[in-house]
């Protein structure tokens, strides 16, 4: 969100839909729910935010 012209926080939500104990392909659900929907690649800024996720998760899993 923004406050007084400054970005204060950015949030991302991960969601999944299950059917018969199988995760469904979100791309298909989005495509079927909006005829004008088109898959867009994430922006460079978003990619940079997550570029170290693999290493963070790997490191945290080794500690547990």
Secondary structure, 3 states (H helix, E strand, C coil): CEECCEECCCCCCCCCCEECCEECCHHHHHHHHCCCCCCCCCCHHHHHHHCCHHHHHHHHHHHC
